[in-house]
Structures are given as C-alpha cells and as structure tokens.
Amino acid sequence: MKLSELQQGQTAKVLHIQEGCDEVIRQRLLDLGFVRGTSIFIENFSPLNDPIAYNVHSSQICLRKKDADQIMIEVEEKK
C-alpha cells in the first residue's frame, strides 16, 4: 500500500520507492530517511490533511500526498 493510505495509529515499514518516481524526489526521500525497512507512523495532520507529518527515525517529516504516493509500505501488525 502507499504511505498516503496509512491511518492514524498504524505503524508501517518502508518497502520501496515507486519505479518512475522523479529522480530528484526519489533522492530527496532517501536523504530524509525513507529507506527500506524504516519504521514510520503518522505524527500530525495539517488542517486539510495535506501535507501529513510522519515520524521517521525520531524526526518529524512533512510530505505532500503526491510525494507520499511514491512510497510503498507494509503495515505492521500490533503485538
């Protein structure tokens, strides 16, 4: 599923960045820490739900929906 589909309260792991993603955007996402295996969850919503703030490596990173659509994730099961 796409990162933009993640729900409040869910935790996920990054699988990969979509093929066809603009190279500049791809590199920026990797630089921000959106690499395979990274744990991620929603931290805050903007008033109109775009952008959304995600917690990545204990940092708050805001992404627009169109950029979050480029990141594929796997939701982790609650233990």
Buried (B, 14 or more C-beta within 10 A) or exposed (E): EEBBEBEEEBBBEBBEBEEEBEEEBBEEBEEBBBBEEBEBBBBEEEEEEBBBBBBBEEEEBBBEBEBBBBBBBEEEEEE
